[in-house]
């Protein structure tokens, strides 16, 4: 049934003053207060100060929060509010030890909030679930590894899934990927399956690389930056320093996002005393357009139409025909499809006017060098592939791909989510070359493609998956269809959690379930009396060494490398070329293996480990080498103007966007302040603009239920949500991740990568 009521007019460019918003710039005193609050909640302030002083600097700890670059010439304080929160959260001196679990059954802990679970403190000793008492009980390491190995040997290899969050370093990640393939499977889902797998799969087919093409240097040479669906202020605040410098030298920034995120509006540098006291905030975005959810394809089609119109007015002076002829294919069909799209359709889907899009296009056309930045607002859609394809199209029309000051750049979340894929954590044989594994270890790796996160969940639901090993993360809480998955999780025979703190996933044990507590990034890692370093990869394909400097919370903890290696040793048949004990003793040897397996990316790995600014592993697309099937970059023909898989087309329906708050990192909830949106307290809220509240017959403060409007035979509801007025486009409704994850079907995902459609799920509002 088509909608019969029209949404209330909404300004796509001006802040609604009658709904909550942050009145101050991002950064500044608010950022300092946010750090001070968390600092005051942890013990051991002198240790925390020592770690923070060396955070993201050569020889120090690489932040476990986002994957932003670590510059060769760091600032005095090379960390942001979120990085400080993540570091201090890990340095918590509270202990969730055997005594803690003796006091609390899992049934009781399930009533705790995510924040309360994390505040319980660091896990300090291995634990085994006891169903009779509904508690985790202490167990020694040898017994734990022996039983885990016995359980894994007792099932078919393809019945096991090895999940990895983006936290573990390259060394543990490489051994984890090797362990899986030596066991006989490639079921290696990763946290990127929930966020940027759209990038990994589709950019590879479009331009021949699964990662962005830019480096930090490009931001010194770009003339404009176009942002789509990214929230820099909360997710990668150190990026704001780079944007501030770019704006001050004349770079023009344009942002398209359904939500007016403060970090891309204005910024005060907390390390600039003059700006903090008497100066004015730096305006980041010259233009900010609140596009409707799923409307990015339409915006990009409109921008491309403007480029074509400019070329018609000045033939040969706008479009880079030489680049297109030499480096691309598919241009003519793509342009024909863009020309066929009407401005009326573009305006309807985008929520923006023809004049607004022309205004943005004028900025793009005025720039010699343009960078395209995007986040999960583009990737977490059913048609996320086309979002990315159209963004590449726009950039390639003017040759803004593969040269200094130009390119496309996703901003990654987890600190090493990109690096884990680089060293083999992934479900495809291409992620870890089989010939290298045969030569190095004498194993015959599997050729059958493994499971990503969605496929693994389907396997849990239908009983095919018998064991889940989790190298970090909080997978149950991060998944779509969460209520179904929480109910199905205990059906597995074995669940193992390698973790630093309690989280919701630990409360869904299989028949046999272990918690294996590991060292954190900040902890000193001593093996045979020698301090070890681990390594990570940033969003710009640079590699850094990280060296912990805090005393571990207990001497019973093992490193992630040691836990993975000892599990593998307990599971696999004897093979003298799999030298697990040697690799635990000296991580240099693991890095030598990484170099031998991926020589082009990791040449002289150990020698370059602590280079200031990291070392660049390279990117062929940056050099205009297109490792696609045809050897050329691909223009992508638009088949629709909406990224949504299903339009919210009935009177009571809206399109749901899930959000992270300023006080969280993924599923880790540091507190209840969403300061940069002007929201405080309750996370069980829904954000709707005032016009839509009136249209739907609701009132501010009313409790409502959201029901998923995807008809697949499953009923999905979240109740007890408070209506909160907020500046959003018509038809949009927003709420927090992971609280609203139960509304997103497991099957409702980006078509090529199976990334959940967290930014575009149709829901019904029930008063």
Beta strands, then each sheet from edge to edge (+ up, - down):
strand 1: 26-27
strand 2: 95-96
strand 3: 122-123
strand 4: 127-130
strand 5: 135-138
strand 6: 160-164
strand 7: 224-228
strand 8: 252-256
strand 9: 266-268
strand 10: 282-283
strand 11: 287-289
strand 12: 328-329
strand 13: 370-374
strand 14: 407-410
strand 15: 467-471
strand 16: 494-499
strand 17: 512-517
strand 18: 526-527
strand 19: 530-531
strand 20: 534-537
strand 21: 542-546
strand 22: 615-616
strand 23: 633-634
strand 24: 653-659
strand 25: 664-665
strand 26: 668-669
strand 27: 673-674
strand 28: 679-680
strand 29: 685-688
strand 30: 703-708
strand 31: 717-725
strand 32: 732-736
strand 33: 761-766
sheet 1: 1+ 9+ 10-
sheet 2: 2+ 3+
sheet 3: 5+ 4- 17+ 16+ 15+ 6+
sheet 4: 11+ 8+ 7+ 13+ 14+
sheet 5: 12+ 23+
sheet 6: 18+ 19-
sheet 7: 20+ 21- 22+
sheet 8: 29+ 31+ 30- 33+ 24- 32-
sheet 9: 25+ 26-
sheet 10: 27+ 28-
end
